[in-house]
Amino acid sequence: MKYNVKIGEHEHWVEVLPEGSNWNILVDGEPAVIDAAEIAPGAYSFLTDGRSREVAVDRNGDQFRVRLGGATYDMIVMDEVHARTRRPERAAVSGPAQLKAPMPGLVVALKAAVGDAVEEGQALVVMEAMKMQNELAAPGSGRVEKVHVVIGQSVESGQALVTLAAPAPAGEGS
């Protein structure tokens, strides 16, 4: 499985290939082998390069706080599909914007309805593709103007799923 990991302003692609208790990992294409064990909920012991390290992990959605060796790292971790459908440089929709299917699949859940105010990164649609469920996020903050699909519908890559309108200016009703 491939993940996009953002730590501060730094972004990395991490591919995890489990093999028994070992994880073969590629970080930006560079290989590493980690032997890992969960020793308590949210606490892990890693053995890498002959060194043992304990790591504490707190998770809230795609946000993680990792404590390792006295240092704390705040990071955002998203699977490949979620990362590629998210546009972090856009804080708000300036005009109509569409969330489109990144690949062919099946709509298995709708997490927003027409008229809902949504924030950038908020899950709007859950699609099943290649036997995996992927939450597709709002490309910016706005209001759901139209939902183009229904649960159980097959969709093609690039097909419109949800249209967002710009949020109402401050002081105006929605």
Residue pairs with C-beta under 8 A, 6 or more apart in sequence:
1 15
1 16
1 79
1 80
2 13
2 14
2 15
2 16
2 79
2 80
3 13
3 14
3 15
3 16
3 77
3 78
3 79
3 80
3 83
4 11
4 12
4 13
4 14
4 77
4 78
4 79
4 80
4 82
4 83
5 11
5 12
5 13
5 14
5 75
5 76
5 77
6 12
6 75
6 76
6 77
7 73
7 74
7 75
8 74
12 27
12 28
13 26
13 27
13 28
13 29
14 25
14 26
14 27
15 25
15 26
16 23
16 24
16 25
17 23
17 24
17 25
17 26
18 24
21 35
21 36
21 37
22 33
22 34
22 35
22 36
23 33
23 34
23 35
23 36
24 31
24 32
24 33
25 31
25 32
25 33
25 34
26 32
32 48
33 48
34 46
34 47
34 48
35 46
35 47
35 48
36 44
36 45
36 46
36 47
37 44
37 45
38 44
39 45
39 54
42 56
42 57
42 58
42 59
43 54
43 55
43 56
43 57
44 54
44 55
44 56
44 57
45 52
45 53
45 54
45 55
46 52
46 53
46 54
46 55
47 53
53 68
53 69
54 68
55 66
55 67
55 68
56 66
56 67
56 68
57 64
57 65
57 66
57 67
58 64
58 65
62 76
62 77
62 78
62 82
62 121
63 74
63 75
63 76
64 74
64 75
64 76
64 77
65 72
65 73
65 74
65 75
66 72
66 73
66 74
66 75
67 73
78 86
79 134
81 102
81 103
81 129
81 134
81 136
82 134
82 135
82 136
82 137
84 102
85 99
85 102
85 136
85 137
85 139
86 120
86 121
86 137
86 139
87 120
87 139
87 140
88 120
88 121
90 120
90 139
90 140
91 120
91 140
91 141
92 120
92 140
92 141
92 142
92 166
92 167
93 139
93 140
93 141
93 142
93 164
93 165
93 166
93 167
94 166
95 165
95 166
96 145
96 163
96 164
96 165
96 166
97 139
97 140
97 142
97 163
97 164
98 160
98 161
98 162
98 163
98 164
99 124
99 125
99 136
99 137
99 138
99 139
99 160
99 161
99 162
99 163
99 164
100 158
100 159
100 160
100 161
101 127
101 136
101 155
101 156
101 157
101 158
101 159
101 161
102 134
102 136
102 157
103 129
103 130
103 157
104 129
104 154
104 155
104 156
104 157
105 127
105 128
105 129
105 130
105 134
105 154
105 155
106 127
106 128
106 129
106 152
106 153
106 154
106 155
107 125
107 126
107 127
107 149
107 150
107 151
107 152
107 153
107 154
107 155
107 161
108 126
108 127
108 128
108 133
108 151
108 152
109 125
109 126
109 151
110 124
110 125
110 126
110 147
110 149
110 150
110 151
111 122
111 123
111 124
111 125
111 126
111 135
112 118
112 122
112 124
112 138
112 144
112 147
112 162
113 144
113 147
114 144
114 145
114 146
114 147
115 143
115 144
115 174
116 143
116 144
117 141
117 142
117 143
117 167
117 174
118 124
118 138
118 141
118 142
118 143
118 144
118 164
119 138
119 141
120 137
120 138
120 139
120 140
120 141
121 137
121 138
122 137
122 138
123 135
123 136
123 137
124 136
124 137
124 138
124 144
124 161
124 162
125 135
125 136
125 149
125 161
125 162
126 133
126 134
126 135
126 136
127 133
127 134
127 136
127 155
128 134
136 161
138 162
138 164
139 164
140 164
141 167
142 164
142 165
142 166
142 167
143 164
143 165
143 166
143 167
143 168
143 174
144 162
144 163
144 164
144 165
145 163
145 164
145 165
146 162
146 163
147 161
147 162
148 159
148 160
148 161
148 162
148 163
149 155
149 159
149 161
149 162
155 161
167 174
168 174
